[in-house]
Amino acid sequence: MSTSLVSLLNLPRFAELKVLSTHKILDRPVYSVEITETPDVASYIPEHPIILTTAMYFKDDQSQLKRFMDTLAAKKVAALGIKVGRFIDRVDDDIVDYATKIDLPLIKVPSSQPLGTLLYQMLSYIWDAKTEQMTYALDIQKNFTRLMMHDVSSGRFVSELGKVIKVPVILLSPWNKVVSHSHFFSNSNHPVSYYTDQIKASHYQKIRHHKGSFLINDLDGNPIQILGYPVRVAEYFPFHLIILKPETIPYPISEFAIDQAVLVLTFMLYKNQKVQESLDTLTSDFFDQLLTNEGPAPAATFSRHWLELGAQYGLIKSNYYQVGIAHCVNTKKTASRLIYQREAISVANRWLQEKLPRHLKDVIIFKLTRSDELILIFQSFSRDTERILTNLSTELSKAVGIHLRFSIGNSYDRLSGIANSYIEARTAVRDFPQELSPTIVNYYHPKGLVGLFEDVDPDRIHYYCEKVLGDLAFPSEPAMQDLRKTLRCYLSYNCEITKTATVLFLHRNTIKYRIKQCEKILGKTIKDPQTSLNIRLALELSAGENQADLLE
């Protein structure tokens, strides 16, 4: 909240003051006014003051003023006022030129103007302006708080803000989509997208850090100023309030007033988000029961019961049900940021809720409670599902840096199959690489009996194979490797000697001999069903460590 230098100098009471240096823009903030005759005053003043001096210290050598002005410019001093006629009669031209060069307004104070009186008049104006601006800002806060209490939409809020500050206003979502805008764009031929499309990723980064101003072009190609505020409903993924031509905002509207409006807007969006999350919880609870309830009733009764309950959540009668799980893949930078992960999946949820139904019909999206994953239920077949999910993930990554991945189970023709499809999708999630990978959509692939042993201690598997197969478990001698190879082939062809001999290009008698040798090593007959099952399993579990198996 500050007074501008140009507004101060344009007051009639300061008509005798003259700006010596040349500057295109004098609309710089003024926070205070200081009188000094000390050359090192820059170390003891706040930013954005007006410095008044008689230049007594520089009366014998004005060239030293340049170094003094450098220290003031580094402190973002609004202007340097030098009183002439007391210690120096006039300011040298090279000092005026240097002030212009370093962009420090140099003001000539006439000898008839006491610096003490000038200090008092300037400070009085600044304090009066601050009081007026603060009062106006608090009035704005009250008015917008009243709007929030009446549960107005974000569109109405932004429209009213545009009317108050009398400049165009745009509200953008965390993924930079236009949520609402003021009537300026509705009542003119200026499309809002023309301006938002010019905002770059670096601009958004600047806004998210605090707030930022930058230049874009209007429809005529002329540069115009843009001011962006982060509306922090979330820490890492804020909304963005964009104000066009902020320099034209009329007095007494101040930066503080806009800050108050942004604060109220933050509360309003936060409230709306929490209401939506409460509604999402009801959806989540319903589908949580559906995914885990196998139902003791007959299939027809089961389907009718759940379809009646789920109609309000988008559940329909269909011959196609397929479950997918969407999750965010963390980078090294985000892996330890729990708040980031929670906000990322929330943003991804809103993104998919908005985007996915436009491309795929009859799809349900919800977030299970106590989970950082989204559940997708597809209720109609589409050949483009993988392409659509891939494109949406890529768009989200470009917009806000969230890397979304999908794991999908098999499809079923009955509602009762949803639980199975969910289990398959959950299995596919575990198989999905946790680090960033080119694959965005991953499908469930059954792994057979061996897949059940993936999480078992390798030493226990090794012991089991040796106990069942003996010397055939991990043979190193060629003769034993041949026996193992013959045994696997023999079991694969259901213990038929002729087929085994044909595949291995051996005589039937050779196969018979080798099988007898295997039975001696095993100490059991291979045709016993329980023994055969144990041998088959041990052969599969030890296959990865046997060169003989790899050469088949």
Secondary structure, DSSP 8 states (H G I E B T S, - for coil): --EEHHHHHTSGGGTT-EE-S--S----EE-EEEE---TTGGGGS-SSEEEEE--GGGSS-GGGHHHHHHHHHHTT-SEEEEE-SSS-SS--HHHHHHHHHTT--EEEE-TTS-HHHHHHHHHHHHHHHHHHHHHHHHHHHHHHHHHHHTT--HHHHHHHHHHHHTS-EEEE-TTS-EEEE-TTTTSSS--HHHHHTT--HHHHHHHHHS-EEEEEE-TTS-EEEEEEEEE-SSSSS-EEEEEE-GGG--TT--HHHHHHHHHHHHHHHHHHHHHHHHHHHHHHHHHHHHHH---SS-HHHHHHHHHHHHGGGT----S-EEEEEEEE---TTTTT-HHHHHHHHHHHHHHHHHHHHHHSTTEEEEE-TT-SEEEEEE-S--TTHHHHHHHHHHHHHHHH---EEEEEEEEESSGGGHHHHHHHHHHHHHHS-SS--S--EEE----TGGGGGTTS-HHHHHHHHHHHHGGGSS--SHHHHHHHHHHHHHHHTTT-HHHHHHHHT--HHHHHHHHHHHHHHHTS-TTSHHHHHHHHHHHHHTGGG-HHHHT-
